[in-house]
């Protein structure tokens, strides 16, 4: 994968995260504060816990830090997959965001 391909795919992942946070805020009583600075998206929950997603351009990875731990994702085909546990990025984000919000939240790639 070239650097440009990585940046395109990683940017789409960050846009999907931001889009789903906006949808969650509109459709639920969950109050997610989402901030973006370059290749970093920070989601802050009502209890002040955070999930931080950032691009690791030299490695062509996306990293996520949540209350449950830190994870590294690489693109495999069409999916971002954890380099150690094999869990898909949006499944892991849904799991961790749900735990930190105290209610079920769903994240998925943009169509």
LUMTORTI-993949 format. One record per atom (N, C-alpha, C): residue in three letters; x negated, y negated, z negated. Coordinates in steps of 0.001 Angstrom, whole numbers, plus 500000, padded with zeros to 6 digits. Example, Ala and Ser with C-alpha at 12.3 -4.5 7.8 and 13.67 -1.06 7.14 Angstrom:
# LUMTORTI-993949
ALA486810505690492200/ALA487700504500492200/ALA486800503300492200/SER487150502250492920/SER486330501060492860/SER487100499970492130/
# end
This chain:
# LUMTORTI-993949
UNK499146501164500000/UNK500000500000500000/UNK499094498765500000/UNK499440497814500827/UNK498666496578500869/UNK499092495662499719/UNK498289494654499455/UNK498639493683498421/UNK499968492996498736/UNK500191492665499999/UNK501444491995500379/UNK502650492910500179/UNK502509494178500514/UNK503604495127500289/UNK503901495252498795/UNK502849495370498004/UNK503035495444496552/UNK503776494197496047/UNK503311493017496431/UNK503934491778495947/UNK505395491682496358/UNK505712492108497577/UNK507096492086498036/UNK507964493007497190/UNK507513494229496972/UNK508291495201496201/UNK508387494796494733/UNK507285494323494162/UNK507285493913492755/UNK508172492688492542/UNK508157491772493487/UNK509015490581493400/UNK510485490987493425/UNK510827491957494256/UNK512220492441494296/UNK512620493063492964/UNK511695493759492321/UNK511974494334490996/UNK512268493215489988/UNK511435492183489954/UNK511662491086489009/UNK512974490357489304/UNK513285490167490584/UNK514547489520490941/UNK515735490360490485/UNK515635491683490592/UNK516711492563490135/UNK516902492433488628/UNK515809492382487877/UNK515893492227486420/UNK516610490920486089/UNK516193489832486717/UNK516820488531486445/UNK518294488528486835/UNK518615489112487975/UNK519999489170488447/UNK520876489952487473/UNK520377491071486988/UNK521160491880486048/UNK521311491177484701/UNK520307490462484266/UNK520439489688483016/UNK521540488643483163/UNK521581487957484300/UNK522644486974484550/UNK524014487647484526/UNK524122488814485192/UNK525401489540485222/UNK525815489963483818/UNK524875490474483052/UNK525176490908481684/UNK525673489737480854/UNK525042488587480988/UNK525489487405480236/UNK526886486967480644/UNK527233487122481918/UNK528559486730482400/UNK529641487724481996/UNK529309489012481961/UNK530313490055481784/UNK530437490593480363/UNK529486490272479491/UNK529518490820478140/UNK529298489704477125/UNK529411490065475853/UNK529114489094474801/UNK527642489141474410/UNK526867489916475125/UNK525424489996474885/UNK524789488699475383/UNK523936488122474579/UNK523289486867474954/UNK521808487121475200/UNK521465487294476469/UNK520077487519476849/UNK519482486201477328/UNK518346485836476767/UNK517625484660477239/UNK516497485170478125/UNK516538484811479391/UNK515542485282480346/UNK514688484114480800/UNK513384484289480690/UNK512460483263481156/UNK511441483910482082/UNK511092483148483116/UNK510097483652484065/UNK508972482645484213/UNK507770483162484184/UNK506579482359484421/UNK505681483152485360/UNK505683482777486621/UNK504893483513487614/UNK505349484950487709/UNK504447485880487468/UNK504757487300487554/UNK505160487920486239/UNK505683487103485316/UNK506090487608483998/UNK507541487223483737/UNK508366488214483386/UNK509746487969482949/UNK509844488388481489/UNK510335487478480660/UNK510544487758479246/UNK512035487733478971/UNK512541488822478416/UNK513955488912478006/UNK513964488857476486/UNK514667487862475933/UNK514775487733474486/UNK516208488049474078/UNK516341488892473068/UNK517645489355472588/UNK518085488536471379/UNK519331488706470971/UNK519894487937469855/UNK519090488109468570/UNK518499489291468377/UNK517711489529467160/UNK516274489029467294/UNK516004488291468373/UNK514706487695468686/UNK513656488705469172/UNK514036489973469306/UNK513113490939469904/UNK513020490627471399/UNK511968491129472018/UNK511734490830473427/UNK511353492082474212/UNK511621492003475498/UNK511057492919476474/UNK510315492037477464/UNK509057492387477716/UNK508228491599478627/UNK507827492488479792/UNK508091491996480992/UNK507770492718482220/UNK506774491860482981/UNK505639492435483329/UNK504666491635484061/UNK503988492447485162/UNK503603491716486197/UNK502944492323487339/UNK501455492447487067/UNK500924493583487407/UNK499482493827487328/UNK498983493986488757/UNK498755492852489394/UNK498434492827490827/UNK497210493654491208/UNK496093493565490472/UNK494919494349490900/UNK495163495856490893/UNK496064496313490023/UNK496340497745489898/UNK497561498197490703/UNK498278497226491295/UNK499539497508491994/UNK500524498197491054/UNK500610497703489828/UNK501516498251488824/UNK502420497156488265/UNK503474497595487608/UNK504349496742486814/UNK504287497291485398/UNK504046496420484442/UNK503971496837483046/UNK505183496312482301/UNK505669497113481363/UNK506781496699480514/UNK506412496955479057/UNK506610495945478230/UNK506412496074476785/UNK507765495873476125/UNK508168496845475328/UNK509437496806474612/UNK509181497248473180/UNK510201497179472364/UNK510066497622470976/UNK509600499075470911/UNK510002499879471897/UNK509662501308471903/UNK508220501586472336/UNK507549500604472938/UNK506168500805473363/UNK505853500095474656/UNK504693500412475210/UNK504241499814476461/UNK504198500866477556/UNK504571500459478772/UNK504696501397479886/UNK504099500796481147/UNK503523501658481983/UNK502939501250483253/UNK503688501975484364/UNK504085501223485392/UNK504866501789486489/UNK504144501585487812/UNK504166502648488643/UNK503627502589489997/UNK504730502979490963/UNK504666502389492125/UNK505657502680493149/UNK505398504061493749/UNK506429504899493707/UNK506401506224494337/UNK507607506294495263/UNK507351506159496548/UNK508454506102497493/UNK509224504814497289/UNK510461504935496868/UNK511327503774496633/UNK511492503451495151/UNK510853504228494274/UNK511074504068492831/UNK509790503697492109/UNK509934502857491086/UNK508826502547490184/UNK508874503576489066/UNK507804504355488916/UNK507793505487487998/UNK506682505301486957/UNK507008505613485692/UNK506040505524484596/UNK504871506467484867/UNK503673505944484713/UNK502475506726485030/UNK502227507854484039/UNK502842507807482861/UNK502625508880481866/UNK503856509761481694/UNK505013509152481505/UNK506201509940481211/UNK507056510286482407/UNK506844509599483535/UNK507598509898484742/UNK508981509280484818/UNK509386508489483801/UNK510714507877483810/UNK510742506704484784/UNK511818506568485512/UNK512007505490486466/UNK512181504164485715/UNK511660503076486270/UNK511637501771485605/UNK513018501321485129/UNK514012501316486012/UNK515316500763485630/UNK516020501640484596/UNK515781502933484612/UNK516321503818483569/UNK515693503475482224/UNK514379503251482225/UNK513687502892480980/UNK514121501516480487/UNK514250500560481399/UNK514695499219480999/UNK516110499275480437/UNK516984500037481059/UNK518362500184480550/UNK518351500783479150/UNK517542501814478941/UNK517427502458477633/UNK516929501480476576/UNK515829500787476869/UNK515229499898475875/UNK516061498648475642/UNK516619498082476699/UNK517469496896476532/UNK518729497246475743/UNK519292498410475989/UNK520480498845475233/UNK520144498982473750/UNK519010499584473455/UNK518595499762472059/UNK518375498416471380/UNK517743497488472079/UNK517443496201471467/UNK518666495296471400/UNK519632495467472297/UNK520854494657472282/UNK521918495246471358/UNK521804496532471070/UNK522812497184470239/UNK524083497489470999/UNK524016497520472298/UNK525171497878473142/UNK524648498373474479/UNK525461499165475195/UNK524998499723476469/UNK524791498620477521/UNK523622498602478123/UNK523310497672479203/UNK522765498491480370/UNK523093498064481588/UNK522651498807482765/UNK521882497911483717/UNK520708498370484111/UNK519879497696485093/UNK519652498654486254/UNK519548498103487472/UNK519325498915488669/UNK518652498060489728/UNK518050498701490709/UNK517465497913491813/UNK518560497168492578/UNK518192496078493203/UNK519145495380494072/UNK519336496184495335/UNK520553496148495895/UNK520800496912497134/UNK520005496352498303/
# end
